[in-house]
Amino acid sequence: MVFAQKPAIGHSMNTIDSILYTTNGQISVRQSRGTGMPLLMLHGSGASKDVFDNQFAHPMADRHRMIALDLPGHGASANADDPQAAYTLQAMAATVGEVIDQLGLTHVAVFGWSLGGHVAIDMLEHNKAVAGLMLTGTPPVSRGPLAMLRAFHTSWDMLLTSKEQFNLRDIERFGRLCYGDHPQPEQLQSIARADGRVRTAIFRGLSRGDWSDQKLAVEHASVPVAIVNGAHEPIARLSYVNSLAYNTLWHGQCHVIPEVGHAPFLDAPDTFNQLLDQFVDDVGRQSALDNRQTRTA
């Protein structure tokens, strides 16, 4: 199964691609040449770091140290030798934590989209380097089936999130769910490449409830939490996301970008990037203040 591909914006003189070796295999990493507050971006299921091309092309990439990686089983990263061990949310968060350590990051803002957002929430609880969290298309969900129903829309296409083997029609349906009515060929290629065992492992973990209570983790966060979604979000229930009792909600509100769906950073990059840039600046200022207070304590 082959799709035509177009060159990614992120492949330029302004980015550096590398391979890092972790407990769960090789991880492909892309970085901008900025030296300011680090920003780590985590993609959704079936995607890759290439979905953040519009962010790497923005001027903020010259100021911030922007980092994106391919999660295990995605993009140019390796498939897991032991999928049951490597493809849980906790294991993916631990793998990303190894990347953070190898890059020498002690404070980092994290932007997580869809599956990447759930990985980021797990990191929020267990990785002290996370200094701020932005979520898109990611409902912070409690344990149990009722919590899942409250947090996620139900549809036939949503059943694809638990299916291991995709045929061509499945790939196209999943592409429309994630990217709207007209997914690009390279987006479909990423879905076709992804290890389907990730989907089944994540679904089994959700069904068993063997993950942390993400709702409580986000509501009780001690670092800034930004919520940015498209008005036509097809996966996360915005009524649920907007109703949570956030302790540190950035700007005191959940941001909704009109006329776009599950991937507003792709469909409305100007509006989204302005919010993302402001958020990373704010997290950087807060981190600098916290560091000064720690040194003088």
Secondary structure as UniProt FT lines:
FT   TURN            9..10
FT   TURN            13..14
FT   STRAND          15..22
FT   TURN            23..24
FT   STRAND          25..32
FT   STRAND          36..42
FT   TURN            45..46
FT   HELIX           49..52
FT   HELIX           53..56
FT   HELIX           60..63
FT   STRAND          64..69
FT   TURN            72..73
FT   TURN            75..76
FT   HELIX           83..86
FT   HELIX           89..102
FT   TURN            103..104
FT   STRAND          108..113
FT   HELIX           115..126
FT   TURN            128..129
FT   STRAND          130..136
FT   HELIX           145..151
FT   HELIX           157..162
FT   HELIX           168..179
FT   HELIX           185..193
FT   HELIX           196..208
FT   HELIX           214..219
FT   STRAND          225..230
FT   TURN            231..232
FT   HELIX           238..243
FT   HELIX           250..252
FT   STRAND          255..257
FT   TURN            258..259
FT   HELIX           264..267
FT   HELIX           269..296
//
